[in-house]
Structures are given as C-alpha cells and as structure tokens.
Amino acid sequence: MKTKKMMILLGLGTSLFASELQYGSGTFGMEGGFLGLTGRFTTDIESFSLADRHSNFGGKYFYSYDFTWYDSTKLRTAQHTYNEKASAVNGMAPIESSPFSVPEMEYRVKGLDANIKIGYDVIHQDADNFLGLGLLVGLSMPWIDASNGDNPTDNTAVPSFDFYTANLGTGADILKLFEKSQTEIMTYKIGPTINMQKSLIAKKLSLYALASYAYQTGYIKNDYANSDFTVNGTFQEYNIGLYFTPFTETYKWGWLSISPRVYATIGYKYASWDLDEMVIDISGAKLSSDILDPLAMKFGMDTSVGYVGIGYSF
C-alpha cells in the first residue's frame, strides 16, 4: 500500500510539467502457474494510464514515465484434465489410473504497472524528431482472483468421484474444493529502453515508438494455498502511435520562453511478463509436491491494448 501511494504521489508531481491521460481497451492473456491451467486463455481488459513519453532536461537528457492500471473482465475457463499415476496424496496409496479433473475456473486480473525511464538522445533535432536510449526501472503489482464461479455445481469437470470418494469423501466434500483465492504478484524490473519520434507533418503530426526489455525479480503469494514463491523472468513492452498537436505557440517574457502544447495520441501497446516455472495448488486437496512438481510450467501474462490519450506539455 505504501508503494502504491508513493507511485501516485510521484506521478502527480511529475504531471505538473507534462502529462498524458490514456484510456485503453484490449485483451489480457495468461498461461500456466495454477493447478490445471496448462493452456492459454484471454479475456477483455481496460487500462488507464498517466504517462509522459519523453521530456528533455539538461540538453539532450530525457525522462519518461507511465503508471498504468489494468482491470479485466471475468472469464470462466475449462482447466486441464490429467492422470496421476504413481503419486500419493497426503500419504495415500498411489493412484494408478484415476483422472483428476480441475473444475472450470473463473479468473479476474487487475493491478498496477509502473515504469520510469531516464536516458540520452543520441539524435535530437527538436521536440518532434529524436532517438533516445535509456534505462528502465519499474515494478508490477497485479493480483489474480480465482474461483469456481457463483454456482460450483455448474462445473462440467470435477475431480473424479472414484478418486475422491475413496480418499476424500463424497458430495458436499467435493463441492468444497477449489474455493476462492487471491494471488498477489510483485516484481521489480530493470533494463534498456529506446524512445523515438519522427515528424510527419511539421509541428502537427508525428509518429512515435518505444520499446523496452527488462530483467525482473520478485515474489508471488497465494492466500488460499499459503504459498510464497520467489520468481525471476523478463519483461517486454512495445508502444507505437501517432501524436497530433492541433496548435503550438511560443510565449516570451523577457528571458523566459515557453511553448505549451495540448496534444492527442492514438496508439497500440503490447507488454508481457514471463516468469519461472511454478504451480499454485488452489484445489483445497493439499496435494503433495510429488504431484505438483511435474505440473509446474512457465507462468506468463501479456496485455495487448489499443488506446487514445490527451495531454499537455510545457
């Protein structure tokens, strides 16, 4: 919570000089990391950003930032069905052929992604024509709410009755499995970034592009499974769009000269977070590591968003 407040205050402080508000809509994708989630699924997502793509200081040095809040719709997704063939559950006898089918699950993803970049323009003609190289530092704080939906009896795939009636119980006992849980992710990242802009119509319309690749490290916690993972991985982002300035004026007061701009943008942004192999047990069955370890797989998330923005700079 303290980190979120610091990011908000930092964003408000820097927005006194230049800022852009963006609204985006697109898709969120996720694969792996949860028991049974071996396939990729996607869902609709909205994004809200406070950003400054490029502001110079001290000549050709520049800084930029973006603070983005993501919120997905809920998606019910069928999980993977598999056979456990020589593993014991809490000391039970090995199960040779009983299928263990994870119920259809519902996920909702939301959270904050924050990045600050600082660098140097190796090419700088003016405010609309430049090529900058720099360093990105940032953090990502998404969390994932998982449940088996409002009515668990609607699940089309439940743990095998042969398996659970022999080992865990029947009827209501089975429906208690896969209750709600929340997974919190916190990663820190650092890596190179590139930032460019090219004028298409002088002082009116420009094309811009940004790209970053970063190493990230952090942790993942799940409240229901009482799990806590240390994770490492990579972060990538690509951003391309058009920058439109309807009017620009230069005002002078003695030695002071300013050129305030009100502008609009339209663009497309892709970002991905790829992390270590892992598996989070949200089944309630307290499965042993012998069962879980072979099911671990690389955990990945990505967003693909089209956006529009309006901003100002001095």
C-alpha positions as a Markdown table, in Angstrom:
| # | Residue | x | y | z |
|---|---|---|---|---|
| 1 | Met | 0.0 | 0.0 | 0.0 |
| 2 | Lys | 2.8 | 2.4 | 0.8 |
| 3 | Thr | 4.4 | 1.7 | -2.6 |
| 4 | Lys | 1.2 | 2.4 | -4.4 |
| 5 | Lys | 0.9 | 5.8 | -2.6 |
| 6 | Met | 4.4 | 6.7 | -3.4 |
| 7 | Met | 3.8 | 5.9 | -7.1 |
| 8 | Ile | 0.7 | 8.0 | -7.2 |
| 9 | Leu | 2.4 | 11.0 | -5.5 |
| 10 | Leu | 5.4 | 10.7 | -7.9 |
| 11 | Gly | 3.0 | 10.7 | -10.8 |
| 12 | Leu | 1.1 | 13.7 | -9.6 |
| 13 | Gly | 4.4 | 15.6 | -9.0 |
| 14 | Thr | 5.8 | 14.9 | -12.5 |
| 15 | Ser | 2.5 | 15.7 | -14.1 |
| 16 | Leu | 2.9 | 19.4 | -13.1 |
| 17 | Phe | 5.4 | 19.7 | -16.1 |
| 18 | Ala | 3.9 | 17.3 | -18.6 |
| 19 | Ser | 1.3 | 14.6 | -18.5 |
| 20 | Glu | -1.0 | 12.5 | -20.7 |
| 21 | Leu | -4.1 | 10.6 | -19.7 |
| 22 | Gln | -4.8 | 7.4 | -21.7 |
| 23 | Tyr | -7.7 | 5.1 | -21.9 |
| 24 | Gly | -7.1 | 1.7 | -23.5 |
| 25 | Ser | -9.1 | -1.4 | -24.3 |
| 26 | Gly | -7.9 | -4.8 | -25.4 |
| 27 | Thr | -7.1 | -8.3 | -24.2 |
| 28 | Phe | -5.2 | -9.9 | -21.3 |
| 29 | Gly | -3.6 | -13.3 | -21.7 |
| 30 | Met | -2.4 | -15.8 | -19.1 |
| 31 | Glu | -0.9 | -19.3 | -19.2 |
| 32 | Gly | 0.4 | -21.6 | -16.5 |
| 33 | Gly | 1.1 | -21.1 | -12.8 |
| 34 | Phe | -2.2 | -22.5 | -11.5 |
| 35 | Leu | -3.2 | -26.2 | -11.0 |
| 36 | Gly | -4.6 | -27.4 | -14.3 |
| 37 | Leu | -4.0 | -24.1 | -16.2 |
| 38 | Thr | -1.8 | -25.6 | -18.9 |
| 39 | Gly | -3.4 | -23.8 | -21.9 |
| 40 | Arg | -3.5 | -20.1 | -22.7 |
| 41 | Phe | -6.7 | -18.1 | -22.1 |
| 42 | Thr | -7.5 | -14.5 | -22.9 |
| 43 | Thr | -10.1 | -12.0 | -21.6 |
| 44 | Asp | -11.1 | -8.4 | -22.2 |
| 45 | Ile | -9.2 | -5.7 | -20.3 |
| 46 | Glu | -9.4 | -2.0 | -19.8 |
| 47 | Ser | -6.4 | 0.2 | -18.9 |
| 48 | Phe | -6.0 | 3.7 | -17.5 |
| 49 | Ser | -2.6 | 5.4 | -17.7 |
| 50 | Leu | -0.9 | 8.6 | -16.6 |
| 51 | Ala | 2.2 | 9.0 | -18.8 |
| 52 | Asp | 4.9 | 11.2 | -20.3 |
| 53 | Arg | 6.6 | 9.6 | -23.2 |
| 54 | His | 9.6 | 12.0 | -23.5 |
| 55 | Ser | 10.7 | 15.2 | -21.7 |
| 56 | Asn | 14.2 | 16.7 | -22.1 |
| 57 | Phe | 16.2 | 18.2 | -19.3 |
| 58 | Gly | 19.8 | 19.4 | -19.3 |
| 59 | Gly | 20.0 | 19.5 | -23.0 |
| 60 | Lys | 19.7 | 16.0 | -24.6 |
| 61 | Tyr | 18.9 | 14.1 | -21.5 |
| 62 | Phe | 15.4 | 12.8 | -21.1 |
| 63 | Tyr | 13.0 | 11.2 | -18.7 |
| 64 | Ser | 9.7 | 9.4 | -19.2 |
| 65 | Tyr | 7.2 | 7.6 | -17.1 |
| 66 | Asp | 4.0 | 5.6 | -17.3 |
| 67 | Phe | 1.7 | 4.4 | -14.5 |
| 68 | Thr | -1.0 | 2.0 | -15.8 |
| 69 | Trp | -3.9 | 0.4 | -14.0 |
| 70 | Tyr | -5.3 | -2.7 | -15.6 |
| 71 | Asp | -8.7 | -4.3 | -14.9 |
| 72 | Ser | -10.0 | -7.4 | -16.7 |
| 73 | Thr | -13.5 | -8.8 | -17.1 |
| 74 | Lys | -14.2 | -12.2 | -15.5 |
| 75 | Leu | -13.5 | -15.3 | -17.6 |
| 76 | Arg | -14.6 | -18.8 | -17.0 |
| 77 | Thr | -12.1 | -21.2 | -18.5 |
| 78 | Ala | -12.0 | -25.0 | -18.6 |
| 79 | Gln | -9.0 | -26.4 | -16.9 |
| 80 | His | -6.7 | -29.3 | -17.9 |
| 81 | Thr | -7.6 | -33.0 | -17.1 |
| 82 | Tyr | -4.7 | -35.3 | -16.4 |
| 83 | Asn | -3.9 | -38.7 | -14.8 |
| 84 | Glu | -1.8 | -39.1 | -11.7 |
| 85 | Lys | -0.1 | -42.5 | -12.0 |
| 86 | Ala | 2.3 | -43.2 | -9.1 |
| 87 | Ser | 1.9 | -40.3 | -6.7 |
| 88 | Ala | 0.5 | -40.3 | -3.2 |
| 89 | Val | -1.8 | -37.6 | -1.8 |
| 90 | Asn | -1.1 | -36.9 | 1.9 |
| 91 | Gly | 0.3 | -40.4 | 2.4 |
| 92 | Met | -2.4 | -42.2 | 0.5 |
| 93 | Ala | -1.7 | -45.2 | -1.7 |
| 94 | Pro | -0.5 | -44.4 | -5.2 |
| 95 | Ile | -3.3 | -43.9 | -7.7 |
| 96 | Glu | -2.6 | -45.7 | -11.0 |
| 97 | Ser | -5.4 | -44.6 | -13.3 |
| 98 | Ser | -7.8 | -42.2 | -11.7 |
| 99 | Pro | -8.3 | -39.0 | -13.7 |
| 100 | Phe | -8.1 | -35.7 | -11.7 |
| 101 | Ser | -10.1 | -33.1 | -13.5 |
| 102 | Val | -9.8 | -29.5 | -12.3 |
| 103 | Pro | -13.2 | -27.7 | -12.4 |
| 104 | Glu | -13.9 | -24.8 | -14.7 |
| 105 | Met | -12.4 | -21.8 | -13.0 |
| 106 | Glu | -13.1 | -18.1 | -13.1 |
| 107 | Tyr | -10.3 | -15.5 | -13.1 |
| 108 | Arg | -10.2 | -11.7 | -12.8 |
| 109 | Val | -6.9 | -9.8 | -13.1 |
| 110 | Lys | -6.2 | -6.2 | -12.0 |
| 111 | Gly | -3.3 | -4.2 | -10.8 |
| 112 | Leu | -0.7 | -1.5 | -11.4 |
| 113 | Asp | 2.3 | -1.5 | -13.7 |
| 114 | Ala | 4.7 | 1.5 | -13.2 |
| 115 | Asn | 7.8 | 2.4 | -15.2 |
| 116 | Ile | 10.3 | 5.3 | -15.0 |
| 117 | Lys | 12.9 | 5.8 | -17.7 |
| 118 | Ile | 15.9 | 8.1 | -18.0 |
| 119 | Gly | 18.3 | 8.4 | -20.9 |
| 120 | Tyr | 20.1 | 10.4 | -23.5 |
| 121 | Asp | 19.0 | 11.5 | -27.0 |
| 122 | Val | 21.7 | 10.2 | -29.4 |
| 123 | Ile | 19.8 | 12.1 | -32.1 |
| 124 | His | 18.0 | 15.3 | -31.2 |
| 125 | Gln | 16.8 | 17.7 | -33.9 |
| 126 | Asp | 13.8 | 19.2 | -32.0 |
| 127 | Ala | 10.9 | 18.2 | -29.7 |
| 128 | Asp | 9.3 | 16.1 | -32.6 |
| 129 | Asn | 12.4 | 14.4 | -34.0 |
| 130 | Phe | 14.7 | 12.4 | -31.7 |
| 131 | Leu | 16.1 | 9.0 | -30.9 |
| 132 | Gly | 16.9 | 8.3 | -27.3 |
| 133 | Leu | 18.5 | 5.4 | -25.5 |
| 134 | Gly | 18.0 | 4.9 | -21.8 |
| 135 | Leu | 17.4 | 2.7 | -18.7 |
| 136 | Leu | 14.0 | 1.5 | -17.4 |
| 137 | Val | 13.3 | 0.8 | -13.7 |
| 138 | Gly | 9.9 | -0.2 | -12.5 |
| 139 | Leu | 7.5 | -2.5 | -10.7 |
| 140 | Ser | 4.4 | -4.6 | -11.5 |
| 141 | Met | 1.7 | -5.3 | -8.9 |
| 142 | Pro | -1.1 | -7.4 | -10.4 |
| 143 | Trp | -3.3 | -9.7 | -8.5 |
| 144 | Ile | -5.5 | -12.5 | -9.7 |
| 145 | Asp | -8.8 | -13.5 | -8.1 |
| 146 | Ala | -9.7 | -17.2 | -8.8 |
| 147 | Ser | -12.9 | -19.0 | -8.0 |
| 148 | Asn | -15.0 | -21.8 | -9.4 |
| 149 | Gly | -17.9 | -19.4 | -10.2 |
| 150 | Asp | -21.0 | -18.5 | -8.4 |
| 151 | Asn | -22.5 | -22.0 | -8.7 |
| 152 | Pro | -19.9 | -24.7 | -8.3 |
| 153 | Thr | -22.5 | -27.4 | -9.3 |
| 154 | Asp | -22.4 | -26.0 | -12.8 |
| 155 | Asn | -18.8 | -27.2 | -13.3 |
| 156 | Thr | -18.6 | -29.5 | -16.2 |
| 157 | Ala | -15.4 | -31.1 | -14.9 |
| 158 | Val | -15.0 | -32.1 | -11.3 |
| 159 | Pro | -12.4 | -34.3 | -9.5 |
| 160 | Ser | -13.1 | -38.0 | -10.3 |
| 161 | Phe | -15.7 | -39.4 | -7.9 |
| 162 | Asp | -13.9 | -42.7 | -7.9 |
| 163 | Phe | -10.8 | -41.0 | -6.7 |
| 164 | Tyr | -12.3 | -38.7 | -4.1 |
| 165 | Thr | -15.0 | -41.0 | -2.7 |
| 166 | Ala | -12.2 | -43.4 | -2.0 |
| 167 | Asn | -9.9 | -40.8 | -0.4 |
| 168 | Leu | -11.6 | -37.5 | 0.5 |
| 169 | Gly | -15.4 | -38.0 | 0.8 |
| 170 | Thr | -18.5 | -37.5 | -1.3 |
| 171 | Gly | -21.0 | -35.0 | -2.5 |
| 172 | Ala | -20.6 | -31.8 | -0.5 |
| 173 | Asp | -17.0 | -32.6 | 0.3 |
| 174 | Ile | -16.1 | -32.4 | -3.4 |
| 175 | Leu | -18.0 | -29.2 | -3.9 |
| 176 | Lys | -15.9 | -27.5 | -1.2 |
| 177 | Leu | -12.9 | -27.9 | -3.4 |
| 178 | Phe | -11.5 | -25.0 | -5.4 |
| 179 | Glu | -12.8 | -22.2 | -3.3 |
| 180 | Lys | -11.9 | -18.5 | -3.9 |
| 181 | Ser | -8.3 | -17.4 | -3.7 |
| 182 | Gln | -6.3 | -14.4 | -4.4 |
| 183 | Thr | -2.8 | -14.4 | -5.9 |
| 184 | Glu | -0.6 | -11.3 | -5.4 |
| 185 | Ile | 2.4 | -10.7 | -7.7 |
| 186 | Met | 5.1 | -8.1 | -7.0 |
| 187 | Thr | 8.1 | -7.8 | -9.4 |
| 188 | Tyr | 10.8 | -5.3 | -9.8 |
| 189 | Lys | 12.4 | -4.7 | -13.2 |
| 190 | Ile | 15.4 | -3.0 | -14.8 |
| 191 | Gly | 16.7 | -3.0 | -18.4 |
| 192 | Pro | 17.4 | -1.0 | -21.6 |
| 193 | Thr | 14.8 | 1.1 | -23.4 |
| 194 | Ile | 14.6 | 3.0 | -26.7 |
| 195 | Asn | 12.4 | 6.0 | -27.4 |
| 196 | Met | 11.9 | 7.7 | -30.8 |
| 197 | Gln | 9.7 | 10.2 | -32.6 |
| 198 | Lys | 9.6 | 11.4 | -36.3 |
| 199 | Ser | 7.6 | 14.3 | -37.6 |
| 200 | Leu | 5.2 | 13.5 | -40.5 |
| 201 | Ile | 3.7 | 17.0 | -40.7 |
| 202 | Ala | 5.8 | 19.7 | -39.2 |
| 203 | Lys | 4.6 | 20.7 | -35.7 |
| 204 | Lys | 1.3 | 18.9 | -36.3 |
| 205 | Leu | 1.6 | 15.1 | -36.7 |
| 206 | Ser | 4.3 | 12.7 | -35.6 |
| 207 | Leu | 4.9 | 9.0 | -35.4 |
| 208 | Tyr | 6.4 | 7.7 | -32.2 |
| 209 | Ala | 7.7 | 4.3 | -31.0 |
| 210 | Leu | 9.0 | 2.9 | -27.7 |
| 211 | Ala | 10.5 | -0.5 | -26.8 |
| 212 | Ser | 11.9 | -1.9 | -23.6 |
| 213 | Tyr | 13.3 | -5.2 | -22.4 |
| 214 | Ala | 14.0 | -5.8 | -18.7 |
| 215 | Tyr | 15.0 | -8.4 | -16.2 |
| 216 | Gln | 12.5 | -8.8 | -13.4 |
| 217 | Thr | 12.5 | -10.4 | -10.0 |
| 218 | Gly | 10.0 | -10.6 | -7.2 |
| 219 | Tyr | 7.6 | -12.9 | -5.4 |
| 220 | Ile | 4.1 | -14.4 | -5.8 |
| 221 | Lys | 1.8 | -15.1 | -2.9 |
| 222 | Asn | -1.5 | -17.1 | -2.7 |
| 223 | Asp | -3.7 | -16.7 | 0.4 |
| 224 | Tyr | -5.6 | -19.9 | 0.0 |
| 225 | Ala | -2.7 | -22.2 | -0.7 |
| 226 | Asn | -0.4 | -20.3 | 1.7 |
| 227 | Ser | 2.2 | -20.4 | -1.0 |
| 228 | Asp | 5.0 | -17.9 | -1.4 |
| 229 | Phe | 7.3 | -18.1 | -4.5 |
| 230 | Thr | 10.4 | -16.1 | -5.4 |
| 231 | Val | 10.3 | -15.6 | -9.1 |
| 232 | Asn | 12.6 | -14.3 | -11.9 |
| 233 | Gly | 11.9 | -13.6 | -15.5 |
| 234 | Thr | 11.7 | -11.0 | -18.2 |
| 235 | Phe | 9.5 | -8.0 | -19.1 |
| 236 | Gln | 9.0 | -6.6 | -22.6 |
| 237 | Glu | 6.9 | -3.7 | -23.9 |
| 238 | Tyr | 6.3 | -2.2 | -27.3 |
| 239 | Asn | 4.4 | 1.0 | -28.0 |
| 240 | Ile | 3.7 | 2.7 | -31.3 |
| 241 | Gly | 1.3 | 5.5 | -32.1 |
| 242 | Leu | 0.5 | 8.9 | -33.7 |
| 243 | Tyr | 1.0 | 12.2 | -31.9 |
| 244 | Phe | -1.2 | 15.1 | -33.0 |
| 245 | Thr | -0.7 | 18.7 | -31.9 |
| 246 | Pro | -3.6 | 21.0 | -33.2 |
| 247 | Phe | -1.8 | 24.2 | -32.3 |
| 248 | Thr | 1.5 | 25.3 | -30.8 |
| 249 | Glu | 2.5 | 28.8 | -29.7 |
| 250 | Thr | 5.7 | 30.3 | -28.2 |
| 251 | Tyr | 5.4 | 32.9 | -25.5 |
| 252 | Lys | 8.2 | 35.1 | -24.3 |
| 253 | Trp | 8.6 | 37.2 | -21.2 |
| 254 | Gly | 12.0 | 38.7 | -21.3 |
| 255 | Trp | 14.5 | 35.9 | -21.0 |
| 256 | Leu | 11.8 | 33.3 | -20.4 |
| 257 | Ser | 10.3 | 31.4 | -23.3 |
| 258 | Ile | 7.7 | 28.6 | -23.2 |
| 259 | Ser | 5.9 | 26.6 | -25.8 |
| 260 | Pro | 2.9 | 25.0 | -24.2 |
| 261 | Arg | 1.2 | 22.2 | -26.1 |
| 262 | Val | -2.1 | 20.4 | -25.9 |
| 263 | Tyr | -2.0 | 17.2 | -27.9 |
| 264 | Ala | -3.8 | 13.9 | -28.6 |
| 265 | Thr | -2.5 | 10.4 | -29.2 |
| 266 | Ile | -3.8 | 7.2 | -30.6 |
| 267 | Gly | -1.7 | 4.0 | -30.4 |
| 268 | Tyr | -1.2 | 0.4 | -29.7 |
| 269 | Lys | 0.8 | -1.1 | -26.7 |
| 270 | Tyr | 1.9 | -4.7 | -26.0 |
| 271 | Ala | 3.5 | -5.8 | -22.8 |
| 272 | Ser | 4.5 | -9.3 | -21.5 |
| 273 | Trp | 5.7 | -10.7 | -18.2 |
| 274 | Asp | 7.3 | -14.1 | -18.4 |
| 275 | Leu | 8.3 | -15.8 | -15.1 |
| 276 | Asp | 9.8 | -19.0 | -13.7 |
| 277 | Glu | 8.1 | -22.4 | -13.8 |
| 278 | Met | 5.7 | -22.9 | -10.9 |
| 279 | Val | 2.3 | -24.3 | -9.9 |
| 280 | Ile | -0.1 | -22.9 | -7.3 |
| 281 | Asp | -2.4 | -25.5 | -5.7 |
| 282 | Ile | -5.9 | -23.9 | -5.4 |
| 283 | Ser | -7.7 | -27.3 | -5.1 |
| 284 | Gly | -8.0 | -27.5 | -1.4 |
| 285 | Ala | -6.8 | -31.1 | -1.5 |
| 286 | Lys | -3.3 | -30.1 | -0.2 |
| 287 | Leu | -1.6 | -32.1 | -2.9 |
| 288 | Ser | 1.9 | -33.3 | -2.3 |
| 289 | Ser | 5.0 | -31.8 | -4.1 |
| 290 | Asp | 5.3 | -35.2 | -5.8 |
| 291 | Ile | 2.1 | -34.4 | -7.7 |
| 292 | Leu | 2.7 | -30.7 | -8.2 |
| 293 | Asp | 6.3 | -30.6 | -9.3 |
| 294 | Pro | 5.7 | -32.4 | -12.7 |
| 295 | Leu | 2.8 | -30.0 | -13.3 |
| 296 | Ala | 4.9 | -26.9 | -12.9 |
| 297 | Met | 5.1 | -24.8 | -16.0 |
| 298 | Lys | 6.3 | -21.4 | -17.1 |
| 299 | Phe | 3.9 | -18.6 | -15.9 |
| 300 | Gly | 3.2 | -15.8 | -18.3 |
| 301 | Met | 0.9 | -12.8 | -18.7 |
| 302 | Asp | 0.5 | -10.3 | -21.5 |
| 303 | Thr | -1.6 | -7.4 | -22.5 |
| 304 | Ser | -2.5 | -6.1 | -26.0 |
| 305 | Val | -4.2 | -2.7 | -25.9 |
| 306 | Gly | -5.3 | 0.0 | -28.3 |
| 307 | Tyr | -5.5 | 3.4 | -26.6 |
| 308 | Val | -6.4 | 7.0 | -27.0 |
| 309 | Gly | -4.9 | 9.9 | -25.0 |
| 310 | Ile | -4.9 | 13.6 | -24.4 |
| 311 | Gly | -2.1 | 15.5 | -22.7 |
| 312 | Tyr | -0.1 | 18.7 | -22.3 |
| 313 | Ser | 3.5 | 19.8 | -22.0 |
| 314 | Phe | 5.5 | 23.0 | -21.5 |
